[in-house]
């Protein structure tokens, strides 16, 4: 695949997704109507962005990537930033939000966790505070910033189809299991629908589709149950992210099938990239957090300045949507993730994976 750099994607996000127009308020006026949040820089006091991350378990990106990227971009523009992580707890999510709102927010940037952000969005908007739904859609949000999640799913579906074809298996006759994400996550349906659009077009029908969750152990359990019910027959697995793929691969390995059937993924995690290099996972969808964070930060800064950004794309419910572009990564594409600084050669190529790295020609980022 043709290599696309992070800088080029950031330029695309800036140039085409977000159009700053219709600036209805003077940057010297208070933004958003929030209480206690301070004025914009023209008023002599920085505005405040309040950010809530969902957890640290579903993906390492939230703490290792998004937090520092958002913090640096927004504070670098001269605004205050409050960031906290709900650690997978909806009650904690609500508590954090109440504390932030009491302290004052001029914009809220929320990553939803099992619907907890919906009530927070309602509270914020009741105080006149604009809400950016980040990475996951939130009912009632003013804006949504994310990668194109339907396209993410379509890339995953293509991984399964490609793997079946490489194995000489007719997709229409294949036994394919669907191991999706948490249905409370609005993105999970988009991933699913995108994947299904490609797989069904190829003739694939799911052999089983257990209840989804962003959890490797859960995915391992439900996949093993489904595989047992199918008499051990499997030709492919659509897994919605690398964590779920990892759970599936443990069961495939237990049954002597690891590396023999295509498995999709997402997030370009170290474990996912290692599984790809070892031949256990067909590919992953790489979503450089820098691109998404840059687009969200640009939007948040515009709102903090009192501007009214217009966006040229919308979700089905009418929410303005700033969509960034995901990247399909297979075995020969892993170097890009290293070069972008989103995975370490030393981490990926440790232990038994070193030989696979050498085979592909991987090297540390220059």
VOTOR-653201 format. One record per residue (C-alpha): residue number from 1; residue in one letter; x, y, z. Coordinates in Angstrom, 3 decimals, decimal comma. Example, Ala and Ser with C-alpha at 12.3 -4.5 7.8 and 13.67 -1.06 7.14 Angstrom:
2
+------+-------+----------+----------+----------+
! mivo ! marvo !       c1 !       c2 !       c3 !
+------+-------+----------+----------+----------+
!    1 !     A !   12,300 !   -4,500 !    7,800 !
!    2 !     S !   13,670 !   -1,060 !    7,140 !
+------+-------+----------+----------+----------+
This chain:
366
+------+-------+----------+----------+----------+
! mivo ! marvo !       c1 !       c2 !       c3 !
+------+-------+----------+----------+----------+
!    1 !     X !    0,000 !    0,000 !    0,000 !
!    2 !     X !    1,105 !    3,551 !   -0,621 !
!    3 !     X !    2,507 !    5,159 !    2,509 !
!    4 !     X !    0,646 !    8,187 !    3,794 !
!    5 !     X !    2,287 !   10,313 !    6,418 !
!    6 !     X !    0,634 !   11,740 !    9,501 !
!    7 !     X !    1,448 !   15,260 !    8,372 !
!    8 !     X !   -0,444 !   14,832 !    5,121 !
!    9 !     X !   -3,513 !   13,534 !    6,924 !
!   10 !     X !   -3,367 !   16,403 !    9,406 !
!   11 !     X !   -3,264 !   18,828 !    6,504 !
!   12 !     X !   -6,277 !   17,149 !    4,931 !
!   13 !     X !   -8,212 !   17,304 !    8,203 !
!   14 !     X !   -7,382 !   20,966 !    8,586 !
!   15 !     X !   -8,038 !   21,981 !    5,006 !
!   16 !     X !  -11,206 !   20,093 !    4,129 !
!   17 !     X !  -13,010 !   18,772 !    7,203 !
!   18 !     X !  -13,208 !   21,924 !    9,282 !
!   19 !     X !  -14,176 !   25,259 !    7,799 !
!   20 !     X !  -14,099 !   28,161 !   10,216 !
!   21 !     X !  -16,978 !   30,309 !    9,095 !
!   22 !     X !  -19,829 !   32,355 !   10,484 !
!   23 !     X !  -17,940 !   33,578 !   13,550 !
!   24 !     X !  -20,949 !   34,944 !   15,299 !
!   25 !     X !  -19,323 !   35,978 !   18,559 !
!   26 !     X !  -16,448 !   38,330 !   19,261 !
!   27 !     X !  -13,386 !   36,475 !   20,592 !
!   28 !     X !  -13,221 !   39,041 !   23,376 !
!   29 !     X !  -16,566 !   37,900 !   24,748 !
!   30 !     X !  -17,071 !   34,992 !   27,200 !
!   31 !     X !  -17,535 !   31,683 !   25,363 !
!   32 !     X !  -20,276 !   29,133 !   25,680 !
!   33 !     X !  -22,126 !   30,771 !   28,546 !
!   34 !     X !  -20,382 !   28,543 !   31,092 !
!   35 !     X !  -20,231 !   29,627 !   34,705 !
!   36 !     X !  -16,837 !   29,869 !   36,310 !
!   37 !     X !  -14,969 !   28,916 !   33,149 !
!   38 !     X !  -13,312 !   32,270 !   32,563 !
!   39 !     X !  -13,291 !   34,510 !   29,537 !
!   40 !     X !  -11,478 !   34,030 !   26,266 !
!   41 !     X !   -7,972 !   35,468 !   25,927 !
!   42 !     X !   -9,389 !   38,818 !   24,820 !
!   43 !     X !  -11,069 !   39,078 !   28,215 !
!   44 !     X !   -7,770 !   38,614 !   29,993 !
!   45 !     X !   -8,405 !   35,100 !   31,269 !
!   46 !     X !   -8,034 !   31,798 !   29,458 !
!   47 !     X !  -11,076 !   29,710 !   28,597 !
!   48 !     X !  -11,197 !   26,127 !   29,859 !
!   49 !     X !  -11,568 !   22,891 !   27,923 !
!   50 !     X !  -12,887 !   19,944 !   29,947 !
!   51 !     X !  -12,002 !   16,495 !   28,580 !
!   52 !     X !  -13,152 !   13,079 !   29,808 !
!   53 !     X !  -11,496 !    9,892 !   28,544 !
!   54 !     X !  -13,323 !    6,539 !   28,876 !
!   55 !     X !  -10,814 !    4,055 !   30,281 !
!   56 !     X !   -7,280 !    2,746 !   30,018 !
!   57 !     X !   -8,151 !   -0,880 !   29,211 !
!   58 !     X !   -9,950 !   -0,906 !   25,854 !
!   59 !     X !   -6,972 !    0,725 !   24,145 !
!   60 !     X !   -3,616 !    2,145 !   25,254 !
!   61 !     X !   -4,221 !    5,176 !   23,040 !
!   62 !     X !   -6,304 !    7,156 !   25,537 !
!   63 !     X !   -3,585 !    7,737 !   28,117 !
!   64 !     X !   -0,490 !    7,281 !   25,975 !
!   65 !     X !   -1,654 !    9,210 !   22,934 !
!   66 !     X !   -4,805 !   11,291 !   23,128 !
!   67 !     X !   -4,265 !   12,777 !   26,572 !
!   68 !     X !   -0,853 !   14,369 !   25,886 !
!   69 !     X !   -1,787 !   15,361 !   22,321 !
!   70 !     X !   -4,961 !   17,185 !   23,356 !
!   71 !     X !   -3,288 !   18,731 !   26,400 !
!   72 !     X !   -0,374 !   20,079 !   24,392 !
!   73 !     X !   -2,439 !   21,434 !   21,495 !
!   74 !     X !   -5,090 !   23,228 !   23,529 !
!   75 !     X !   -2,837 !   24,555 !   26,275 !
!   76 !     X !   -0,352 !   25,569 !   23,596 !
!   77 !     X !   -3,035 !   27,834 !   22,168 !
!   78 !     X !   -3,271 !   29,599 !   25,529 !
!   79 !     X !   -6,271 !   27,852 !   27,083 !
!   80 !     X !   -6,688 !   25,914 !   30,315 !
!   81 !     X !   -7,264 !   22,154 !   30,026 !
!   82 !     X !   -8,788 !   19,737 !   32,536 !
!   83 !     X !   -8,454 !   16,046 !   31,572 !
!   84 !     X !   -9,566 !   13,013 !   33,566 !
!   85 !     X !  -10,220 !    9,343 !   32,860 !
!   86 !     X !  -13,344 !    7,468 !   33,974 !
!   87 !     X !  -11,406 !    4,170 !   34,088 !
!   88 !     X !  -14,331 !    2,223 !   32,659 !
!   89 !     X !  -16,762 !    3,325 !   35,401 !
!   90 !     X !  -19,956 !    5,132 !   34,366 !
!   91 !     X !  -20,546 !    6,423 !   37,911 !
!   92 !     X !  -17,023 !    7,845 !   37,994 !
!   93 !     X !  -17,658 !    9,397 !   34,584 !
!   94 !     X !  -20,651 !   11,300 !   35,995 !
!   95 !     X !  -18,720 !   12,382 !   39,090 !
!   96 !     X !  -15,817 !   13,699 !   37,043 !
!   97 !     X !  -18,224 !   15,627 !   34,839 !
!   98 !     X !  -19,992 !   17,230 !   37,812 !
!   99 !     X !  -16,662 !   18,282 !   39,290 !
!  100 !     X !  -15,548 !   19,765 !   35,994 !
!  101 !     X !  -18,809 !   21,627 !   35,461 !
!  102 !     X !  -18,638 !   23,022 !   38,982 !
!  103 !     X !  -15,121 !   24,260 !   38,294 !
!  104 !     X !  -16,257 !   25,781 !   35,018 !
!  105 !     X !  -15,966 !   24,647 !   31,405 !
!  106 !     X !  -16,158 !   26,660 !   28,198 !
!  107 !     X !  -16,148 !   23,586 !   25,974 !
!  108 !     X !  -16,419 !   19,880 !   26,782 !
!  109 !     X !  -14,702 !   17,172 !   24,751 !
!  110 !     X !  -16,093 !   13,785 !   25,701 !
!  111 !     X !  -15,246 !   10,207 !   24,770 !
!  112 !     X !  -18,393 !    8,288 !   25,630 !
!  113 !     X !  -18,345 !    5,197 !   27,832 !
!  114 !     X !  -21,476 !    3,016 !   27,765 !
!  115 !     X !  -23,757 !    6,013 !   27,279 !
!  116 !     X !  -22,473 !    7,953 !   30,296 !
!  117 !     X !  -21,678 !   10,987 !   28,153 !
!  118 !     X !  -25,309 !   11,519 !   27,130 !
!  119 !     X !  -26,379 !   12,857 !   30,528 !
!  120 !     X !  -23,187 !   14,925 !   30,761 !
!  121 !     X !  -23,925 !   16,427 !   27,356 !
!  122 !     X !  -27,417 !   17,409 !   28,497 !
!  123 !     X !  -26,017 !   19,108 !   31,609 !
!  124 !     X !  -23,370 !   20,948 !   29,642 !
!  125 !     X !  -25,764 !   22,196 !   27,000 !
!  126 !     X !  -28,187 !   23,342 !   29,698 !
!  127 !     X !  -25,368 !   25,653 !   30,806 !
!  128 !     X !  -24,681 !   26,801 !   27,251 !
!  129 !     X !  -21,446 !   24,818 !   26,958 !
!  130 !     X !  -20,696 !   23,343 !   23,508 !
!  131 !     X !  -19,945 !   19,622 !   23,464 !
!  132 !     X !  -17,582 !   17,796 !   21,122 !
!  133 !     X !  -18,153 !   14,039 !   20,892 !
!  134 !     X !  -14,654 !   12,649 !   20,407 !
!  135 !     X !  -14,070 !    9,302 !   18,678 !
!  136 !     X !  -17,499 !    7,958 !   19,723 !
!  137 !     X !  -20,855 !    9,560 !   18,831 !
!  138 !     X !  -22,989 !   11,078 !   21,591 !
!  139 !     X !  -26,668 !   11,925 !   21,203 !
!  140 !     X !  -27,149 !   15,673 !   21,462 !
!  141 !     X !  -23,498 !   16,654 !   20,926 !
!  142 !     X !  -22,777 !   19,793 !   18,939 !
!  143 !     X !  -19,962 !   18,203 !   16,938 !
!  144 !     X !  -18,518 !   14,755 !   16,326 !
!  145 !     X !  -14,811 !   14,235 !   15,589 !
!  146 !     X !  -13,650 !   10,756 !   14,670 !
!  147 !     X !  -12,131 !    8,578 !   12,038 !
!  148 !     X !  -14,569 !    7,410 !    9,384 !
!  149 !     X !  -15,845 !    4,446 !   11,348 !
!  150 !     X !  -17,867 !    2,884 !    8,539 !
!  151 !     X !  -14,688 !    2,880 !    6,447 !
!  152 !     X !  -12,814 !    1,300 !    9,385 !
!  153 !     X !  -15,299 !   -1,557 !    9,320 !
!  154 !     X !  -15,127 !   -1,838 !    5,541 !
!  155 !     X !  -11,344 !   -2,212 !    5,765 !
!  156 !     X !  -11,799 !   -4,966 !    8,355 !
!  157 !     X !  -14,332 !   -6,762 !    6,197 !
!  158 !     X !  -11,913 !   -6,626 !    3,271 !
!  159 !     X !   -9,224 !   -8,227 !    5,438 !
!  160 !     X !  -11,498 !  -11,212 !    6,011 !
!  161 !     X !  -12,473 !  -11,477 !    2,343 !
!  162 !     X !   -8,852 !  -11,201 !    1,221 !
!  163 !     X !   -7,787 !  -13,867 !    3,709 !
!  164 !     X !  -10,474 !  -16,270 !    2,561 !
!  165 !     X !   -9,505 !  -15,770 !   -1,072 !
!  166 !     X !   -5,829 !  -16,329 !   -0,250 !
!  167 !     X !   -6,789 !  -19,591 !    1,446 !
!  168 !     X !   -8,814 !  -20,675 !   -1,565 !
!  169 !     X !  -12,093 !  -20,529 !    0,370 !
!  170 !     X !  -15,226 !  -19,325 !   -1,394 !
!  171 !     X !  -16,577 !  -16,517 !    0,845 !
!  172 !     X !  -20,140 !  -17,629 !    0,139 !
!  173 !     X !  -19,359 !  -21,057 !    1,606 !
!  174 !     X !  -17,160 !  -19,850 !    4,464 !
!  175 !     X !  -17,787 !  -20,272 !    8,180 !
!  176 !     X !  -17,097 !  -16,789 !    9,525 !
!  177 !     X !  -17,656 !  -15,607 !   13,097 !
!  178 !     X !  -18,396 !  -11,990 !   13,998 !
!  179 !     X !  -16,767 !  -10,815 !   17,248 !
!  180 !     X !  -17,871 !   -7,206 !   17,615 !
!  181 !     X !  -17,430 !   -4,437 !   20,136 !
!  182 !     X !  -19,572 !   -3,147 !   22,964 !
!  183 !     X !  -23,038 !   -2,270 !   21,571 !
!  184 !     X !  -23,203 !    0,638 !   24,035 !
!  185 !     X !  -20,367 !    2,222 !   22,066 !
!  186 !     X !  -21,928 !    4,063 !   19,131 !
!  187 !     X !  -18,894 !    3,322 !   16,970 !
!  188 !     X !  -19,354 !   -0,437 !   17,347 !
!  189 !     X !  -22,398 !   -0,405 !   15,055 !
!  190 !     X !  -20,532 !    1,662 !   12,462 !
!  191 !     X !  -17,617 !   -0,793 !   12,485 !
!  192 !     X !  -20,067 !   -3,670 !   12,197 !
!  193 !     X !  -22,073 !   -2,114 !    9,378 !
!  194 !     X !  -18,958 !   -1,217 !    7,416 !
!  195 !     X !  -17,561 !   -4,738 !    7,756 !
!  196 !     X !  -20,878 !   -6,348 !    6,861 !
!  197 !     X !  -21,206 !   -4,150 !    3,760 !
!  198 !     X !  -18,040 !   -5,737 !    2,359 !
!  199 !     X !  -18,450 !   -9,266 !    3,678 !
!  200 !     X !  -22,084 !   -9,648 !    2,636 !
!  201 !     X !  -21,259 !   -8,309 !   -0,818 !
!  202 !     X !  -18,765 !  -11,173 !   -1,067 !
!  203 !     X !  -21,444 !  -13,655 !   -0,008 !
!  204 !     X !  -20,455 !  -14,124 !    3,633 !
!  205 !     X !  -23,128 !  -14,891 !    6,202 !
!  206 !     X !  -22,196 !  -15,004 !    9,913 !
!  207 !     X !  -21,915 !  -18,477 !   11,421 !
!  208 !     X !  -22,380 !  -16,886 !   14,841 !
!  209 !     X !  -22,400 !  -13,376 !   16,285 !
!  210 !     X !  -22,088 !  -13,446 !   20,100 !
!  211 !     X !  -22,728 !  -10,403 !   22,266 !
!  212 !     X !  -19,829 !   -8,009 !   21,858 !
!  213 !     X !  -17,605 !   -6,276 !   24,350 !
!  214 !     X !  -14,267 !   -4,459 !   24,184 !
!  215 !     X !  -12,516 !   -7,166 !   26,157 !
!  216 !     X !  -10,073 !   -9,861 !   25,064 !
!  217 !     X !  -11,066 !  -12,413 !   27,687 !
!  218 !     X !  -14,761 !  -11,984 !   26,893 !
!  219 !     X !  -14,039 !  -12,342 !   23,180 !
!  220 !     X !  -12,033 !  -15,491 !   23,830 !
!  221 !     X !  -14,861 !  -16,988 !   25,864 !
!  222 !     X !  -17,688 !  -16,255 !   23,438 !
!  223 !     X !  -15,623 !  -17,265 !   20,421 !
!  224 !     X !  -14,652 !  -20,580 !   22,015 !
!  225 !     X !  -18,298 !  -21,275 !   22,790 !
!  226 !     X !  -19,322 !  -20,455 !   19,216 !
!  227 !     X !  -16,477 !  -22,505 !   17,756 !
!  228 !     X !  -17,429 !  -25,502 !   19,883 !
!  229 !     X !  -21,058 !  -25,179 !   18,782 !
!  230 !     X !  -19,859 !  -25,183 !   15,154 !
!  231 !     X !  -17,929 !  -28,394 !   15,693 !
!  232 !     X !  -14,574 !  -26,638 !   15,456 !
!  233 !     X !  -15,221 !  -25,397 !   11,911 !
!  234 !     X !  -13,945 !  -21,870 !   11,174 !
!  235 !     X !  -12,718 !  -20,168 !    7,998 !
!  236 !     X !  -12,447 !  -16,582 !    9,220 !
!  237 !     X !  -13,159 !  -14,154 !   12,041 !
!  238 !     X !  -14,212 !  -10,532 !   11,880 !
!  239 !     X !  -12,830 !   -9,079 !   15,123 !
!  240 !     X !  -13,665 !   -5,433 !   15,738 !
!  241 !     X !  -10,309 !   -4,455 !   17,290 !
!  242 !     X !   -6,882 !   -5,847 !   18,149 !
!  243 !     X !   -7,857 !   -6,613 !   21,749 !
!  244 !     X !  -10,787 !   -8,757 !   20,636 !
!  245 !     X !   -8,637 !  -10,299 !   17,897 !
!  246 !     X !   -6,079 !  -11,244 !   20,542 !
!  247 !     X !   -8,721 !  -13,129 !   22,510 !
!  248 !     X !   -9,844 !  -14,949 !   19,376 !
!  249 !     X !   -6,256 !  -15,856 !   18,480 !
!  250 !     X !   -5,678 !  -17,489 !   21,873 !
!  251 !     X !   -8,558 !  -19,877 !   21,123 !
!  252 !     X !   -7,400 !  -20,489 !   17,562 !
!  253 !     X !   -3,938 !  -21,290 !   18,921 !
!  254 !     X !   -5,417 !  -23,619 !   21,529 !
!  255 !     X !   -7,079 !  -25,527 !   18,684 !
!  256 !     X !   -4,046 !  -25,532 !   16,382 !
!  257 !     X !   -5,638 !  -23,007 !   14,039 !
!  258 !     X !   -3,641 !  -19,821 !   14,677 !
!  259 !     X !   -2,338 !  -18,455 !   11,409 !
!  260 !     X !   -4,630 !  -20,658 !    9,356 !
!  261 !     X !   -7,696 !  -18,394 !    9,210 !
!  262 !     X !   -7,979 !  -14,639 !    8,556 !
!  263 !     X !   -8,644 !  -12,416 !   11,576 !
!  264 !     X !   -9,237 !   -8,668 !   11,330 !
!  265 !     X !   -8,371 !   -5,985 !   13,861 !
!  266 !     X !   -8,128 !   -2,289 !   14,655 !
!  267 !     X !   -5,937 !    0,181 !   16,592 !
!  268 !     X !   -2,453 !   -0,915 !   15,452 !
!  269 !     X !   -1,631 !   -1,926 !   19,021 !
!  270 !     X !    1,735 !   -3,507 !   19,773 !
!  271 !     X !    0,065 !   -6,874 !   20,395 !
!  272 !     X !   -1,957 !   -6,543 !   17,200 !
!  273 !     X !    1,108 !   -5,666 !   15,118 !
!  274 !     X !    2,981 !   -8,616 !   16,634 !
!  275 !     X !    0,125 !  -10,950 !   15,726 !
!  276 !     X !    0,191 !   -9,606 !   12,172 !
!  277 !     X !    3,947 !  -10,145 !   11,870 !
!  278 !     X !    3,602 !  -13,686 !   13,234 !
!  279 !     X !    0,865 !  -14,416 !   10,705 !
!  280 !     X !   -1,888 !  -14,843 !   13,293 !
!  281 !     X !   -3,823 !  -11,696 !   12,300 !
!  282 !     X !   -4,471 !  -10,553 !    8,744 !
!  283 !     X !   -4,304 !   -6,826 !    9,382 !
!  284 !     X !   -5,294 !   -3,907 !   11,557 !
!  285 !     X !   -6,861 !   -0,524 !   10,932 !
!  286 !     X !   -4,372 !    2,142 !   11,916 !
!  287 !     X !   -5,863 !    5,356 !   13,274 !
!  288 !     X !   -3,053 !    7,772 !   14,145 !
!  289 !     X !   -4,363 !    9,520 !   17,239 !
!  290 !     X !   -2,392 !   12,627 !   16,272 !
!  291 !     X !   -4,685 !   13,206 !   13,285 !
!  292 !     X !   -7,895 !   12,852 !   15,287 !
!  293 !     X !   -6,545 !   14,844 !   18,228 !
!  294 !     X !   -5,365 !   17,646 !   15,938 !
!  295 !     X !   -8,801 !   17,957 !   14,346 !
!  296 !     X !  -10,558 !   17,909 !   17,741 !
!  297 !     X !   -8,135 !   20,387 !   19,267 !
!  298 !     X !   -8,548 !   22,750 !   16,319 !
!  299 !     X !  -12,305 !   22,611 !   16,772 !
!  300 !     X !  -12,107 !   23,096 !   20,557 !
!  301 !     X !   -9,792 !   26,085 !   20,157 !
!  302 !     X !  -12,142 !   27,673 !   17,638 !
!  303 !     X !  -15,047 !   27,274 !   20,052 !
!  304 !     X !  -12,985 !   28,654 !   22,928 !
!  305 !     X !  -12,250 !   31,702 !   20,792 !
!  306 !     X !  -15,971 !   32,222 !   20,359 !
!  307 !     X !  -16,012 !   31,200 !   16,716 !
!  308 !     X !  -18,802 !   29,178 !   15,099 !
!  309 !     X !  -17,186 !   26,529 !   12,890 !
!  310 !     X !  -19,201 !   25,073 !   10,043 !
!  311 !     X !  -18,567 !   21,486 !    8,945 !
!  312 !     X !  -19,361 !   19,995 !    5,549 !
!  313 !     X !  -20,312 !   16,487 !    6,695 !
!  314 !     X !  -23,035 !   15,230 !    9,064 !
!  315 !     X !  -24,102 !   12,036 !   10,802 !
!  316 !     X !  -27,524 !   10,585 !   10,039 !
!  317 !     X !  -28,966 !   12,457 !   13,027 !
!  318 !     X !  -27,641 !   15,765 !   11,691 !
!  319 !     X !  -24,637 !   16,126 !   14,021 !
!  320 !     X !  -21,787 !   17,986 !   12,255 !
!  321 !     X !  -19,082 !   15,368 !   11,662 !
!  322 !     X !  -15,358 !   15,972 !   11,153 !
!  323 !     X !  -14,151 !   12,678 !    9,673 !
!  324 !     X !  -10,504 !   11,690 !    9,458 !
!  325 !     X !   -9,166 !    8,875 !    7,289 !
!  326 !     X !   -8,072 !    5,455 !    8,658 !
!  327 !     X !   -5,230 !    3,372 !    7,199 !
!  328 !     X !   -5,304 !   -0,340 !    6,327 !
!  329 !     X !   -2,122 !   -1,946 !    7,705 !
!  330 !     X !   -1,016 !   -5,424 !    6,691 !
!  331 !     X !    2,273 !   -7,249 !    7,352 !
!  332 !     X !    4,247 !   -5,136 !    4,910 !
!  333 !     X !    2,953 !   -1,832 !    6,288 !
!  334 !     X !    4,044 !   -2,084 !    9,933 !
!  335 !     X !    7,084 !    0,124 !    9,368 !
!  336 !     X !    4,819 !    3,154 !    8,889 !
!  337 !     X !    3,426 !    2,823 !   12,401 !
!  338 !     X !    6,969 !    2,729 !   13,802 !
!  339 !     X !    8,106 !    5,665 !   11,664 !
!  340 !     X !    5,103 !    7,697 !   12,834 !
!  341 !     X !    6,172 !    7,146 !   16,430 !
!  342 !     X !    3,010 !    5,267 !   17,358 !
!  343 !     X !    4,764 !    1,989 !   18,160 !
!  344 !     X !    8,297 !    1,145 !   19,214 !
!  345 !     X !   10,492 !   -1,207 !   17,204 !
!  346 !     X !   11,930 !   -2,554 !   20,456 !
!  347 !     X !    8,475 !   -3,313 !   21,850 !
!  348 !     X !    7,176 !   -4,921 !   18,675 !
!  349 !     X !   10,282 !   -6,913 !   17,802 !
!  350 !     X !   10,910 !   -8,431 !   21,222 !
!  351 !     X !   11,414 !  -12,148 !   21,841 !
!  352 !     X !    9,928 !  -14,556 !   19,316 !
!  353 !     X !    8,741 !  -11,719 !   17,064 !
!  354 !     X !   12,304 !  -10,618 !   16,214 !
!  355 !     X !   12,675 !  -13,198 !   13,437 !
!  356 !     X !    9,418 !  -12,051 !   11,821 !
!  357 !     X !   10,574 !   -8,427 !   12,034 !
!  358 !     X !   13,843 !   -9,360 !   10,320 !
!  359 !     X !   11,934 !  -11,201 !    7,605 !
!  360 !     X !    9,862 !   -8,109 !    6,836 !
!  361 !     X !   12,849 !   -5,812 !    7,165 !
!  362 !     X !   11,590 !   -3,698 !   10,053 !
!  363 !     X !   13,963 !   -1,203 !   11,631 !
!  364 !     X !   13,806 !    1,458 !   14,344 !
!  365 !     X !   12,373 !    4,822 !   13,381 !
!  366 !     X !   15,004 !    7,064 !   11,865 !
+------+-------+----------+----------+----------+
